Amino acid sequence: MRTKSFLLCFLFIALASLKAQSPPPIIVQPANSSAAATSTSSKMAAAGADVQSIPAAIKLLEQIKAGNAEVLAKQKAALERLDELQDAANQLRIFTKRG
């Protein structure tokens, strides 16, 4: 009788854990990318109507490339700051373990 109640309890917990799965992650777009995407799409829409020659299309692509390079530079700077913060946190952990 005791083993039956144990098995029943185990089965109940196993079934409950199957239903209690975590929700799918929510992906949030960065604040800068929406502004960049909006400006890029508006440039492309305006350029689609006006661009009739290859030089104008090349100029538009160069502008988009410059905008992308700017975003990449900002992301690189943010990553460097995060690396510095992580190094500082690691040093702090080491010093607190010593103390």
N, C-alpha and C positions, 0 to 999 in steps of 0.2 A: 504494500500500500504506500509505503514511504517513497519507494523508487518511482511509482506511478505519479505521485504528486510532484516529485522532483522533475521528472521528464515533462510533465504537463507545464510546469513553471518555466522550464528551459525552452520548451516549444513556444510558449507565449512570448517570452523575451526575444527569441529569435525572430518571430513574426513581427513584433513591434519594431525591432531594429531595421527590418527590411523597409517598412513604411516610413521610417524616420530618416530618410536620406536628406542630405543637405540640398538646398535649392541651387540652381545653376548660378554661376557668378554673374554679377551685373557689370557690364563693361561701360565705363564712363569715358567719353571723349575728352581730351585735354582742352582747356579753354582757348589756347592759341590756335589749335588746328581748325576749329569751326570758323574763326575769323579768316584764317588763311584760305580755307576751302571756299568760303563765301566770296572772298575777293578774287580768287582764282577762277571760280565758276562764272562770276560776273564779267571778268576779263575775257574768258573764253566765249561767253555768249555775245559780248560786244564784238569780239574779234571775228566770230563766226559770220556775223553779218557784214563786217567791214573788210575782212581779210580776203583779198582776191588774188594776191600774188605771193610768191614764195618768200621774198625778202621780208614782207610784213609778217608772215607766219614764223620765220626764223627769229625776228625781233621779239615776237610774243613769247616764243619758247625761251629765249634768253631772259626775259623778265620773270617768267615762271621759275627758271633755274636759279635766278638770283634770290627770289623769295624762298625757295626751298633751301638754298645754302644758308640763308639767314636763320631759318627755323632750326636747321641742323647745328648751327653754331650755338644757338641758345640751348639746345638740348645737350650739347657737349659740355657747356659751362655748368649746366645743372647737374650733370653726372659727375663732374669733377668736384663740385661742392658736396654732393652726396658721398663721394669717396672720402673726402676730408672729414666729414662728419662721422663716417663709419670708423675711420682710423682713430679719431678722438674718442669715440665710444669704446673702442677696443682698449685704448690706453687707460681709460677710466676704469674699465672692468679689471684690468691688471692691477692698478693701484689699489682698488678696493679690496681685492683678494689679499694683497700684501698686508694691508692695515689691520 
